[in-house]
Amino acid sequence: MKSRIAVTTAALLLPLVSGAAGKAPAKPAAAEKQPVETTYHGTAVSDPYQWMESATEPKVQQWTDTQNAYTRTYLDKLPGREPLRQRITELLSWKSPSYGALDEQGGTLLGLKFQPPKQQPTLIVVGSLDDTSKERVLVDPTQVDTSGKTTIDWFQLSHDGKKVAVSMSKGGTESGDVSVWDVATAKAMANELVPRVNGGTAGGSLAWNAQGTGFFYTRYPRGEERPPVDREVYQQVYFHTLGTPTEKDTYALGKDFPRIAMTDLESSDDGQYTFARVANGDGGEFDLYLHGPKGTWTQVAKYADKVVSARFGSDGAAYLLSRKDASKGKVLRLPLATPTLDKATVVVPEGKATVQAVVPTKSRLYLLEQLGGPSQLRMVDLTGKELGLVSTLPVSFVGGLVRQGADDLLIVNGSFTQPAAWFRFTAADSKVTKTAMARTAPIDMSDVEVVRTEATSKDGTKVPLSILKKKGTKLNGNNPTWLTGYGGFNVSINPGYSPLTGMWLEQGGVFAVANLRGGSEFGEEWHKAGSLTNKQNVFDDFYACAKLLVDQKYTQPKKLAIQGGSNGGLLMGAALTQHPEQYGAVVARVGIYDMLRTELTPNGQFNVTEYGSVKDPEQFKALYGYSPVHRVKDGTKYPSVLFTSGANDPRVDPFHSRKMVARMQAATASPKPILLRADAETGHGMGTPLSSRIEEEVDVYSFVFNELGMTYKPNATKKVAAPAPQ
C-alpha cells in the first residue's frame, strides 16, 4: 500500500431530531450464503461470501447494483443535503490554486497546479515564485482526455530542463504510461510513449541520463511475458533511448529482485550516477543499488543494513538515512569513489526526533524530522555541526524541500489552521519568505485552537492526539466529534488544513487526529509496534483516543463519528467490530476487511511484509484475531456505517467492502443502516475528478450529520476573504 492519506473534513451542524426524514427505504434482501471452508494451521474458517470476490460475475454485479440503489435511496432523502451540497461545492471548488511537487533542473522549475473548476491538476512551468501571472501550462490532462478522468501520476525533468517525462493514468487505475514533452513548445514528442511505467501495486519511477537522450524506468511485465496473475508484480528496471521503439529498450536491473519489489530511481544533478532503492513490498525493507560512470550497477546496501533512503550531495558523496541500531535514524556519508558501506561515516547520529528525509546542499544538510505528527526542519553542516531550525508554523507539516542554488531551499509549510504554502529559505540570512504559490483559505480558522494531548493505550503506551475546536467550546459531552487515524506502513498523519474540517468546526463540532502505532511518528520501533503480529496495538491505540474524547467530555459515543481510508479503512473495520458501542457513525473508505484472503490479490502480496501472511502460523493467528469480516458477531447492535469502494482500485480489491457489508447486514441487531457506496468509475482515490470528489463528500457528510442527529445550518457560515486574483 503506497502512501496515501487524504484527510477529509466535515460540514456544519447543530442538534436536530435523529434519523432520516420520512419512511426509511426497504433494506435489500440478505446476500446469499455459499459457505466455503478453509483450514489454516488446524483452524477451520468458513467463508459464506467468497462468491462475492469476482466482480465480473453477473450475480455480484446485480448485488452491487441493488446495494447502490438502496444507498442512493437512503442518502438522497436526508435532511439538509442540498444546502450541504452547495457549501461543499463552494469549498472544494475554491478558485485560489494550490501548488505541489515542484522540481527544478537546468534552471527550469516545474510544478503541479490544481485550480478548480479544473477536474485535475495541470503541470506548469513556474515563471516566477513571486508572480503567478508568469507561469504557463505545460501539460493539461483535461486536454489530453476531456472526460476529466486522466490524471498526472508524477513527472521527471531532464537534467538540462528541456524535456519532461510525464506518467498519466485514467479512471483511478494508477496504470501510468509515460510520454515525453518538450518544455519550450509544450508539445508531446512524437512516438515517445512508454507503457506501464507506473502501477497501483509497485508504483513507478524514472531517472534521466546525463545527456537527456534516455532514461532508466520501472517496467512491469508486458504482453505474454508472464501469466495474468504475475503482471502486477516482478517490476524491473529498463533503459529507454529516445527515438527508439520501447520493444528495443534494454534490461538494466531487477531479474533477481523479490516478486514484490518496488523501485525508486534518482540520479545525481549531473546525471552521472543513479540510485535504485528497491523495497521488499510495503514492510520497510530496502536494497540500494548504484549505477556509475562505468555503466555498471553495484549493490550498496542490503536489507540488514537498514538504509531507507539515499540522496546525492554536491561534494562527491551520497548521504544515506540508516535505521540500523538507530530506530529514529542516523545519516551516513558515502564517498561515491568507494561506494561500499564500510567506507561510510556517521555524520548525524540518532537524536530525539525521527529523521524522515535528508537533503544535501553545497555546505549543509537539511533534516526533515517527525515529532509525533508535526514536523520540523533542522540544519547541520556537512560535518554534522548544528546550525539550528528553519522557522516554521507551530504544530505544522514541512515538506517539498527543493534545492535552490548553493544552499537555499523551497519548502512547503502548512498547519491545521493555515493552508499549505511554498516558502523560500535563504541560507545566508536564515530568512523564510512566503512565495506567491500559496492558496488562500476558504474558511478563516484563526479562532480554532489545536490541543495536543496523549491517550494511554491498553499496554500503557502514550498515543499523540491532536484535537481541533473553536475557542470557548464547552466540554459538556454534547459536541459532535469526528476522529480519524491510519496507523500503518510507516506513514504519519501530519497536520493539514481542510476546509471541510473548518465547516465541521463552524457548526460546533470537534475534530481529532490520532497518531497511532504502525506509523513513522517515533521511528522504526513505533512502526514495528503496529505491524505484523503487533497490529492489534493500532486498534487499541485508536480506542484509547476515542475513550479520551468521551472521558474528557468532548463528546459521547452516540455523537462520535470515525473515519479512515485504505489501511485506515481496516482500522474502521476493527474499531466497529471490537467496540461497536463506542461510535455513533463510521465512514470506512476503500478498506481491507478480509485479512485471510487479501494476500491473494495483486497489491495484497505487497502488503504481506506489513500485515503478515496466513502461511505463517503466528501471523495467521494475529490476522484472524482482528480480521474485521471474521469478527462480526450475529445479534450485535452495530452503529451506522458507510462503506465506500472504487471499481478500478488497484490497491484494495472492492470485494472487501462487498463481503463486509453482506456480513454486517446479516448480523446487525440494530435498525441503523449498513450502506455500500460502490463507484464504478474511480479507484483508491488517486486521480478522482473534482466533481466525483464533491459527490462523495456530500454523501459522507450528509450521512454523518444525520446519524449523529445533526443538520447543516447555513447561517453559521462565516464570511471569508475573496480568493487571490488570477
C-alpha distance (Angstrom), angle and dihedral (degrees) to the residues before:
residue distance angle dihedral
M1 . . .
K2 3.75 . .
S3 3.68 119.4 .
R4 3.76 120.5 -65.6
I5 3.63 134.3 134.9
A6 3.72 120.7 156.8
V7 3.74 110.3 -171.8
T8 3.76 107.5 -152.9
T9 3.72 126.0 -168.4
A10 3.68 139.7 -150.2
A11 3.71 143.9 -114.8
L12 3.71 132.8 -115.4
L13 3.74 128.0 -69.0
L14 3.76 148.8 171.4
P15 3.81 132.1 -176.8
L16 3.76 117.4 -65.0
V17 3.76 139.1 157.1
S18 3.79 107.8 -67.7
G19 3.78 122.8 -119.7
A20 3.77 133.6 46.5
A21 3.75 120.1 -63.7
G22 3.76 115.3 -100.4
K23 3.76 128.7 0.2
A24 3.80 116.0 -20.8
P25 3.80 114.6 -115.6
A26 3.77 118.1 -104.6
K27 3.78 112.0 -91.4
P28 3.80 118.5 -116.3
A29 3.77 117.3 -100.9
A30 3.79 114.5 -89.8
A31 3.80 113.8 -87.3
E32 3.78 115.3 -101.8
K33 3.79 115.0 -99.4
Q34 3.80 119.1 -136.5
P35 3.81 104.1 170.1
V36 3.80 117.3 -146.2
E37 3.79 115.8 -174.8
T38 3.81 123.3 -149.1
T39 3.79 125.4 180.0
Y40 3.79 118.3 -142.3
H41 3.81 116.2 -172.2
G42 3.79 91.3 -30.0
T43 3.81 95.7 -42.2
A44 3.82 115.4 114.2
V45 3.81 112.9 -146.3
S46 3.80 121.7 -169.6
D47 3.81 118.3 -149.7
P48 3.82 112.0 -167.9
Y49 3.81 94.6 177.7
Q50 3.79 103.5 46.4
W51 3.80 88.0 115.2
M52 3.82 87.6 69.6
E53 3.81 92.8 67.6
S54 3.81 94.3 85.0
A55 3.79 109.9 77.6
T56 3.81 92.0 -171.2
E57 3.81 94.0 61.7
P58 3.83 108.9 106.1
K59 3.79 93.5 -135.3
V60 3.82 90.6 52.8
Q61 3.79 90.5 51.2
Q62 3.80 90.0 46.9
W63 3.81 91.6 50.5
T64 3.83 90.7 48.6
D65 3.80 91.7 49.1
T66 3.80 90.3 51.1
Q67 3.80 91.3 50.4
N68 3.79 92.4 48.3
A69 3.80 90.3 50.3
Y70 3.81 90.9 51.4
T71 3.79 91.0 47.6
R72 3.79 92.3 49.4
T73 3.80 92.0 48.8
Y74 3.79 89.8 51.3
L75 3.80 99.0 43.5
D76 3.80 99.4 38.9
K77 3.81 92.4 60.9
L78 3.80 97.5 49.4
P79 3.82 116.0 125.3
G80 3.79 117.9 -105.2
R81 3.78 92.6 17.0
E82 3.81 98.2 129.1
P83 3.83 97.1 48.3
L84 3.77 86.6 47.3
R85 3.79 90.3 51.6
Q86 3.79 90.6 52.7
R87 3.80 92.5 50.8
I88 3.82 95.8 45.1
T89 3.79 90.7 47.2
E90 3.80 90.0 50.1
L91 3.80 92.8 50.8
L92 3.79 99.8 42.1
S93 3.82 90.4 44.0
W94 3.80 93.2 52.1
K95 3.80 104.7 150.1
S96 3.80 97.6 -141.2
P97 3.83 103.9 101.7
S98 3.78 128.5 -126.0
Y99 3.80 123.6 -145.3
G100 3.78 131.2 -151.2
A101 3.81 147.5 159.1
L102 3.81 99.0 37.3
D103 3.81 116.7 -170.6
E104 3.80 128.5 178.8
Q105 3.81 127.5 -164.1
G106 3.78 130.3 157.6
G107 3.79 92.2 -1.5
T108 3.81 92.7 -55.0
L109 3.81 117.5 119.3
L110 3.80 118.1 -162.8
G111 3.78 130.6 -179.7
L112 3.78 144.1 166.8
K113 3.79 116.2 -104.5
F114 3.78 124.6 -164.9
Q115 3.78 115.3 -165.8
P116 3.80 121.4 161.7
P117 2.94 138.3 -104.6
K118 3.82 80.9 45.0
Q119 3.79 107.8 99.2
Q120 3.81 93.8 -143.1
P121 3.82 138.9 24.5
T122 3.83 117.4 -92.4
L123 3.79 128.9 -141.7
I124 3.80 110.4 -118.8
V125 3.79 139.2 -175.8
V126 3.80 106.6 -125.2
G127 3.78 106.4 -135.5
S128 3.80 95.4 -178.3
L129 3.78 134.8 0.5
D130 3.78 88.5 -143.2
D131 3.80 101.1 43.0
T132 3.80 119.0 46.2
S133 3.80 91.5 -173.3
K134 3.81 87.6 76.7
E135 3.82 94.9 61.1
R136 3.79 121.3 102.1
V137 3.78 133.9 -161.4
L138 3.78 115.4 -106.3
V139 3.83 102.7 171.7
D140 3.80 124.1 11.4
P141 3.83 110.1 -175.0
T142 3.80 90.7 -162.6
Q143 3.79 87.6 63.3
V144 3.79 90.9 47.8
D145 3.81 88.8 50.0
T146 3.81 116.1 15.8
S147 3.82 91.8 -163.4
G148 3.82 88.3 77.5
K149 3.81 91.6 -129.9
T150 3.82 97.7 109.4
T151 3.79 117.6 88.0
I152 3.80 138.5 -177.5
D153 3.81 109.1 -108.5
W154 3.81 94.5 -172.6
F155 3.80 142.0 -43.9
Q156 3.80 137.7 -142.2
L157 3.81 127.3 -157.2
S158 3.80 122.8 -142.3
H159 3.81 114.1 -116.3
D160 3.79 93.7 -103.9
G161 3.81 90.5 50.4
K162 3.80 92.6 -124.7
K163 3.81 100.4 109.6
V164 3.78 134.2 35.3
A165 3.80 129.6 -161.6
V166 3.81 111.8 -145.4
S167 3.80 127.5 -167.1
M168 3.82 114.1 -152.6
S169 3.80 129.7 -180.0
K170 3.80 135.0 -179.0
G171 3.78 138.1 -132.0
G172 3.80 96.9 4.0
T173 3.82 92.0 -64.1
E174 3.83 93.4 122.8
S175 3.82 86.2 -148.1
G176 3.78 96.3 139.9
D177 3.80 129.5 -166.2
V178 3.80 117.3 -162.4
S179 3.79 121.5 -129.5
V180 3.82 125.2 -177.9
W181 3.81 120.4 -130.6
D182 3.78 132.0 -165.2
V183 3.81 107.1 -125.7
A184 3.80 95.8 -152.0
T185 3.81 96.7 50.8
A186 3.83 99.7 27.7
K187 3.80 87.8 -133.2
A188 3.78 127.8 135.0
M189 3.81 111.8 -117.4
A190 3.79 111.8 -113.3
N191 3.80 118.1 -103.6
E192 3.80 93.3 3.0
L193 3.80 104.9 125.6
V194 3.80 120.2 129.9
P195 3.82 111.1 -168.1
R196 3.81 128.0 -136.5
V197 3.78 99.8 3.0
N198 3.81 91.0 142.6
G199 3.79 129.6 43.0
G200 3.77 140.5 170.9
T201 3.79 92.0 -115.6
A202 3.82 108.5 47.6
G203 3.80 97.7 10.7
G204 3.78 116.7 -140.8
S205 3.79 143.7 -105.2
L206 3.80 144.6 -179.0
A207 3.83 138.7 -162.3
W208 3.82 126.0 -167.2
N209 3.79 124.4 -135.5
A210 3.81 120.5 -119.6
Q211 3.80 95.6 -97.5
G212 3.81 96.6 47.8
T213 3.80 89.9 -123.4
G214 3.79 95.4 118.6
F215 3.78 147.0 -18.2
F216 3.77 145.4 -133.6
Y217 3.80 111.7 -116.0
T218 3.78 141.9 175.0
R219 3.78 112.7 -99.8
Y220 3.81 128.6 -162.9
P221 3.83 121.1 -156.1
R222 3.80 111.3 -78.1
G223 3.78 134.3 -151.1
E224 3.78 112.2 -26.3
E225 3.82 95.7 -19.4
R226 3.79 88.1 113.4
P227 3.82 134.7 8.0
P228 3.83 116.8 -90.5
V229 3.81 92.7 -98.4
D230 3.82 89.8 62.4
R231 3.81 101.1 45.7
E232 3.81 95.9 94.4
V233 3.82 93.4 49.8
Y234 3.82 137.1 47.8
Q235 3.79 93.3 65.3
Q236 3.82 112.6 -174.2
V237 3.82 137.5 179.7
Y238 3.81 121.0 -107.5
F239 3.80 134.4 172.6
H240 3.80 122.6 -124.8
T241 3.80 122.0 -160.6
L242 3.79 113.6 -153.6
G243 3.76 113.5 -111.8
T244 3.80 95.3 27.5
P245 3.82 129.2 99.8
T246 3.79 113.7 -96.7
E247 3.81 88.3 -125.7
K248 3.82 85.9 71.9
D249 3.80 94.7 51.7
T250 3.79 111.9 128.2
Y251 3.78 128.2 -121.5
A252 3.80 113.5 -114.6
L253 3.79 111.1 166.9
G254 3.78 144.1 -16.3
K255 3.81 112.9 68.2
D256 3.79 88.6 117.3
F257 3.80 95.8 42.0
P258 3.81 120.5 115.5
R259 3.78 117.2 -89.3
I260 3.82 87.5 -109.8
A261 3.80 97.4 46.3
M262 3.81 117.9 149.9
T263 3.80 114.9 -167.0
D264 3.80 130.6 -158.7
L265 3.81 117.0 -168.0
E266 3.80 126.4 -158.0
S267 3.80 130.6 167.6
S268 3.79 131.3 -156.7
D269 3.80 119.8 -102.4
D270 3.79 91.4 -97.8
G271 3.81 93.1 44.8
Q272 3.81 92.6 -124.3
Y273 3.79 94.5 116.6
T274 3.80 133.1 39.9
F275 3.78 129.6 -168.9
A276 3.80 122.4 -151.0
R277 3.80 111.0 -163.9
V278 3.79 107.6 -166.0
A279 3.80 119.2 -162.1
N280 3.79 122.5 -157.0
G281 3.78 94.7 -134.8
D282 3.78 119.6 -66.0
G283 3.79 101.9 -43.2
G284 3.81 99.6 93.6
E285 3.83 102.8 -101.6
F286 3.82 117.7 133.4
D287 3.78 141.8 -175.3
L288 3.81 117.7 -160.1
Y289 3.82 125.5 -148.8
L290 3.81 129.7 -176.0
H291 3.81 128.2 -153.4
G292 3.80 113.5 -161.2
P293 3.82 142.0 -178.1
K294 3.81 90.9 -76.9
G295 3.80 89.2 66.3
T296 3.80 97.3 -118.4
W297 3.80 134.0 114.8
T298 3.81 120.5 -124.6
Q299 3.77 126.5 -170.6
V300 3.79 108.9 -124.2
A301 3.81 102.1 175.8
K302 3.79 139.3 13.3
Y303 3.80 131.4 -154.9
A304 3.80 92.2 -88.9
D305 3.81 91.0 57.8
K306 3.83 89.7 62.4
V307 3.80 94.5 -146.3
V308 3.80 102.9 162.6
S309 3.82 101.6 178.4
A310 3.81 142.5 5.9
R311 3.81 133.8 -160.2
F312 3.78 130.2 -173.7
G313 3.78 118.2 -119.8
S314 3.79 127.8 -155.5
D315 3.80 93.4 -119.4
G316 3.81 100.2 74.7
A317 3.78 92.4 -89.2
A318 3.78 141.7 93.7
Y319 3.79 124.6 -134.4
L320 3.79 116.5 -137.0
L321 3.79 128.4 -162.8
S322 3.80 108.2 -142.7
R323 3.79 130.9 -176.6
K324 3.80 96.0 -170.9
D325 3.80 105.8 130.8
A326 3.81 85.3 -13.9
S327 3.80 113.3 84.8
K328 3.80 91.8 -177.3
G329 3.78 93.5 45.4
K330 3.79 140.7 -101.4
V331 3.81 129.1 -145.2
L332 3.81 122.1 -124.0
R333 3.82 128.0 -165.6
L334 3.79 112.7 -140.6
P335 3.85 119.1 -169.9
L336 3.80 108.3 -135.1
A337 3.80 90.3 -144.7
T338 3.82 89.0 64.2
P339 3.82 105.0 25.4
T340 3.80 100.6 -177.5
L341 3.79 123.1 113.8
D342 3.79 93.0 -122.5
K343 3.82 86.3 67.9
A344 3.82 92.9 50.7
T345 3.80 120.2 104.4
V346 3.79 130.3 -157.6
V347 3.81 109.8 -109.5
V348 3.81 99.2 168.4
P349 3.82 117.3 25.4
E350 3.80 122.5 -151.8
G351 3.78 113.1 -70.5
K352 3.79 139.1 -179.3
A353 3.81 95.6 -80.2
T354 3.80 125.2 62.6
V355 3.80 113.0 -109.5
Q356 3.81 109.8 -138.5
A357 3.80 102.2 169.9
V358 3.80 140.6 8.2
V359 3.81 124.7 -150.7
P360 3.83 115.3 -171.2
T361 3.81 119.6 -156.7
K362 3.81 130.9 175.5
S363 3.79 97.1 -71.0
R364 3.80 108.1 3.7
L365 3.79 148.4 38.0
Y366 3.78 123.5 -125.2
L367 3.80 112.5 -150.0
L368 3.80 118.8 -159.1
E369 3.79 105.2 -152.4
Q370 3.78 133.3 -168.7
L371 3.81 120.1 -138.7
G372 3.79 103.5 -172.3
G373 3.81 94.9 -66.2
P374 3.80 105.5 -22.9
S375 3.81 118.0 71.1
Q376 3.79 140.0 -147.9
L377 3.81 138.0 -160.6
R378 3.80 115.5 -128.8
M379 3.81 127.2 -172.7
V380 3.80 131.9 -147.9
D381 3.79 131.4 166.7
L382 3.80 121.1 -113.3
T383 3.80 90.7 -85.5
G384 3.81 92.8 52.4
K385 3.80 97.5 -102.2
E386 3.80 111.6 153.9
L387 3.80 116.2 -107.1
G388 3.81 98.8 173.7
L389 3.80 136.0 -113.6
V390 3.78 130.3 -50.5
S391 3.80 107.9 -118.2
T392 3.81 110.8 -107.5
L393 3.79 138.7 161.5
P394 3.84 117.1 -75.6
V395 3.81 116.0 -97.1
S396 3.79 90.7 6.3
F397 3.78 146.3 139.2
V398 3.81 122.4 -111.3
G399 3.80 122.5 -163.3
G400 3.78 145.5 128.1
L401 3.82 98.5 73.9
V402 3.80 103.0 -173.2
R403 3.81 116.2 174.6
Q404 3.79 117.2 -124.3
G405 3.80 119.7 -168.1
A406 3.78 116.4 -44.8
D407 3.78 104.7 -25.8
D408 3.79 108.4 -14.0
L409 3.78 122.4 111.7
L410 3.78 142.1 -159.8
I411 3.80 113.2 -141.5
V412 3.78 138.0 179.5
N413 3.77 115.4 -133.1
G414 3.79 128.9 177.4
S415 3.78 140.6 144.5
F416 3.79 141.5 -158.4
T417 3.80 89.3 -84.0
Q418 3.82 103.5 32.8
P419 3.82 126.5 56.0
A420 3.79 117.1 -116.4
A421 3.80 115.7 -92.9
W422 3.79 136.2 178.3
F423 3.80 115.8 -108.9
R424 3.80 131.6 -170.7
F425 3.81 116.1 -134.0
T426 3.80 114.8 -161.3
A427 3.79 112.9 -158.8
A428 3.80 96.3 -156.3
D429 3.80 94.4 66.0
S430 3.84 100.9 12.5
K431 3.80 90.4 -123.6
V432 3.80 122.7 156.4
T433 3.81 112.9 -152.2
K434 3.78 125.5 -174.2
T435 3.81 113.1 -126.4
A436 3.79 127.6 -147.5
M437 3.81 88.8 -101.8
A438 3.77 93.7 91.6
R439 3.77 129.3 117.1
T440 3.77 118.6 -132.1
A441 3.80 118.0 -127.8
P442 3.80 117.5 -101.0
I443 3.81 87.5 -159.1
D444 3.79 126.7 34.6
M445 3.81 107.8 -127.6
S446 3.79 97.8 175.3
D447 3.82 89.6 117.4
V448 3.80 92.5 56.2
E449 3.79 120.4 100.9
V450 3.81 124.2 -154.6
V451 3.78 114.6 -143.3
R452 3.80 114.9 -161.0
T453 3.79 110.8 -160.0
E454 3.80 140.3 145.6
A455 3.78 133.1 -119.2
T456 3.79 121.1 -151.9
S457 3.80 112.8 -124.3
K458 3.80 126.6 -146.6
D459 3.81 93.2 -88.4
G460 3.80 94.4 43.7
T461 3.81 97.2 -97.4
K462 3.81 114.7 147.5
V463 3.81 110.7 -125.0
P464 3.84 119.9 -161.8
L465 3.79 116.5 -124.7
S466 3.80 127.1 -175.0
I467 3.82 114.2 -155.8
L468 3.81 121.9 -167.1
K469 3.78 119.7 -161.7
K470 3.76 140.2 150.5
K471 3.78 113.2 -94.5
G472 3.78 108.4 -96.1
T473 3.82 95.4 26.3
K474 3.80 107.9 156.3
L475 3.79 117.2 -125.1
N476 3.79 95.7 -139.4
G477 3.80 99.8 130.3
N478 3.79 93.0 -106.6
N479 3.80 102.7 96.2
P480 3.80 117.2 114.3
T481 3.79 103.1 -122.4
W482 3.78 133.9 -163.8
L483 3.84 119.5 -156.3
T484 3.78 125.5 -173.1
G485 3.80 136.6 175.9
Y486 3.80 144.6 156.1
G487 3.80 115.2 -166.1
G488 3.78 108.5 -175.6
F489 3.80 153.0 74.1
N490 3.81 92.8 42.9
V491 3.82 88.7 -74.1
S492 3.78 121.5 141.2
I493 3.79 125.4 -154.5
N494 3.78 105.2 -127.5
P495 3.80 129.0 -161.9
G496 3.77 109.8 -85.3
Y497 3.79 137.0 169.9
S498 3.80 116.2 -116.9
P499 3.81 123.1 178.0
L500 3.80 90.0 -152.7
T501 3.78 89.5 58.2
G502 3.79 86.5 51.5
M503 3.80 89.6 54.9
W504 3.78 91.5 50.2
L505 3.79 90.6 51.8
E506 3.81 92.1 47.3
Q507 3.78 88.4 59.4
G508 3.80 93.2 54.4
G509 3.76 98.3 -91.9
V510 3.81 131.6 139.2
F511 3.81 121.6 -136.3
A512 3.82 124.1 -157.4
V513 3.81 135.2 -174.2
A514 3.81 120.8 -162.0
N515 3.81 120.6 -152.6
L516 3.79 99.6 -151.2
R517 3.77 133.3 -172.4
G518 3.79 113.5 -90.3
G519 3.81 90.2 57.7
S520 3.80 130.1 92.1
E521 3.81 97.7 -106.2
F522 3.82 94.9 115.3
G523 3.79 105.1 17.5
E524 3.77 136.1 -91.3
E525 3.80 94.8 -41.7
W526 3.82 89.0 58.6
H527 3.80 88.8 50.6
K528 3.81 93.6 47.8
A529 3.80 90.9 49.0
G530 3.82 88.1 64.3
S531 3.79 102.8 38.9
L532 3.81 139.0 76.7
T533 3.82 109.8 -4.8
N534 3.82 90.7 -3.1
K535 3.81 94.8 62.0
Q536 3.81 93.3 109.4
N537 3.81 87.6 69.9
V538 3.82 88.5 69.9
F539 3.79 92.0 57.5
D540 3.80 92.0 45.2
D541 3.82 89.4 51.5
F542 3.80 91.7 51.9
Y543 3.79 92.9 48.4
A544 3.81 89.5 50.5
C545 3.81 89.6 54.5
A546 3.80 91.3 48.6
K547 3.81 90.3 49.9
L548 3.79 91.9 49.6
L549 3.81 90.4 55.4
V550 3.80 89.2 53.2
D551 3.80 97.7 39.1
Q552 3.80 92.7 50.1
K553 3.81 89.1 48.5
Y554 3.75 98.9 -116.2
T555 3.78 86.4 129.4
Q556 3.82 146.3 -29.5
P557 3.81 129.1 -112.6
K558 3.81 96.7 -97.9
K559 3.82 89.0 54.1
L560 3.81 96.1 45.7
A561 3.81 118.2 101.0
I562 3.80 121.5 -172.9
Q563 3.78 129.6 -163.4
G564 3.80 137.8 -177.0
G565 3.78 139.4 155.7
S566 3.81 135.7 -146.9
N567 3.82 104.8 -18.1
G568 3.79 82.7 5.3
G569 3.81 86.9 56.2
L570 3.80 88.0 58.0
L571 3.81 86.1 50.7
M572 3.80 89.2 55.2
G573 3.79 91.6 49.6
A574 3.79 91.4 51.6
A575 3.81 92.9 43.8
L576 3.80 95.6 53.0
T577 3.83 94.9 43.5
Q578 3.80 95.4 45.3
H579 3.82 98.0 41.3
P580 3.82 109.3 14.6
E581 3.81 90.9 158.5
Q582 3.80 92.5 62.5
Y583 3.81 100.2 67.4
G584 3.78 138.7 58.2
A585 3.81 98.0 -164.3
V586 3.80 135.4 8.8
V587 3.81 128.7 -160.0
A588 3.81 111.0 -167.3
R589 3.79 113.0 -176.6
V590 3.83 124.7 -163.6
G591 3.79 90.7 -28.5
I592 3.80 137.9 168.6
Y593 3.81 113.9 -119.1
D594 3.83 108.1 157.1
M595 3.79 103.2 64.2
L596 3.81 93.2 176.6
R597 3.80 95.5 62.2
T598 3.79 104.6 29.2
E599 3.81 92.6 94.0
L600 3.81 88.6 62.9
T601 3.83 89.0 69.3
P602 3.83 122.3 80.9
N603 3.79 97.6 -109.1
G604 3.79 91.4 34.4
Q605 3.80 87.0 68.9
F606 3.81 88.9 61.2
N607 3.81 89.9 48.8
V608 3.80 93.0 59.8
T609 3.82 92.7 86.3
E610 3.82 88.2 55.9
Y611 3.82 102.5 36.8
G612 3.79 103.6 23.1
S613 3.80 132.2 -124.5
V614 3.79 134.6 -86.5
K615 3.81 85.8 -131.3
D616 3.81 89.3 73.7
P617 3.85 112.6 71.7
E618 3.81 96.8 -142.1
Q619 3.78 93.6 42.3
F620 3.80 90.5 48.6
K621 3.79 89.6 52.5
A622 3.80 91.0 53.0
L623 3.82 93.9 44.3
Y624 3.79 93.3 48.4
G625 3.80 89.8 45.8
Y626 3.80 93.6 64.4
S627 3.83 105.2 17.2
P628 3.84 99.9 134.1
V629 3.81 99.0 -142.9
H630 3.81 89.9 51.3
R631 3.80 93.5 47.6
V632 3.81 96.1 56.0
K633 3.82 107.8 114.9
D634 3.78 126.2 -153.0
G635 3.78 114.8 -115.3
T636 3.81 95.7 22.2
K637 3.79 120.5 138.0
Y638 3.78 101.3 -125.8
P639 3.81 124.0 -169.9
S640 3.81 123.0 -114.7
V641 3.81 110.3 -72.5
L642 3.79 133.6 -169.4
F643 3.81 115.1 -165.6
T644 3.81 119.7 -166.9
S645 3.81 129.4 -165.2
G646 3.81 139.2 169.3
A647 3.79 120.5 -138.7
N648 3.83 92.3 -142.3
D649 3.80 94.9 49.3
P650 3.85 108.9 140.5
R651 3.80 94.0 -175.9
V652 3.81 105.5 48.4
D653 3.79 119.3 24.8
P654 3.82 110.5 -127.8
F655 3.81 89.6 -130.5
H656 3.81 87.2 83.6
S657 3.79 91.2 66.0
R658 3.81 93.0 42.8
K659 3.80 93.4 52.6
M660 3.79 93.7 43.9
V661 3.80 93.5 50.3
A662 3.81 92.1 47.3
R663 3.80 91.9 49.9
M664 3.80 95.1 45.9
Q665 3.79 95.0 46.0
A666 3.80 88.7 53.3
A667 3.80 93.8 46.7
T668 3.80 109.0 38.6
A669 3.78 119.7 104.9
S670 3.79 91.4 -167.8
P671 3.81 126.3 93.6
K672 3.79 88.6 -136.9
P673 3.82 115.0 116.0
I674 3.79 127.1 -98.7
L675 3.81 103.3 -162.2
L676 3.79 135.5 -173.9
R677 3.79 120.5 -154.9
A678 3.82 103.9 -171.6
D679 3.82 113.2 -178.6
A680 3.81 113.9 -155.7
E681 3.82 95.4 -161.8
T682 3.81 106.5 44.8
G683 3.78 138.3 64.9
H684 3.79 135.6 -156.9
G685 3.79 92.6 -33.6
M686 3.79 102.9 -83.1
G687 3.78 111.7 118.1
T688 3.80 95.8 10.8
P689 3.82 108.0 156.9
L690 3.79 117.4 -115.3
S691 3.82 92.7 -113.6
S692 3.81 91.3 54.3
R693 3.80 91.3 47.5
I694 3.79 90.1 53.9
E695 3.81 92.6 50.0
E696 3.80 92.1 50.5
E697 3.80 93.6 48.7
V698 3.80 91.7 49.0
D699 3.80 88.4 54.6
V700 3.80 93.7 45.3
Y701 3.77 97.3 48.6
S702 3.79 98.0 39.9
F703 3.82 85.8 52.2
V704 3.81 94.3 49.4
F705 3.80 93.4 45.1
N706 3.76 92.1 51.9
E707 3.79 96.8 44.9
L708 3.81 92.3 49.4
G709 3.80 90.8 48.0
M710 3.79 96.8 -108.7
T711 3.75 140.6 127.0
Y712 3.77 134.6 -156.7
K713 3.82 113.0 -104.2
P714 3.83 110.7 -158.2
N715 3.80 91.8 -165.6
A716 3.80 89.4 66.5
T717 3.82 89.7 67.3
K718 3.78 113.4 110.6
K719 3.78 125.8 -144.5
V720 3.77 114.0 -103.3
A721 3.74 134.2 -161.8
A722 3.78 117.0 -89.5
P723 3.79 115.0 -99.3
A724 3.76 117.9 -94.3
P725 3.81 113.5 -84.5
Q726 3.78 115.2 -97.5
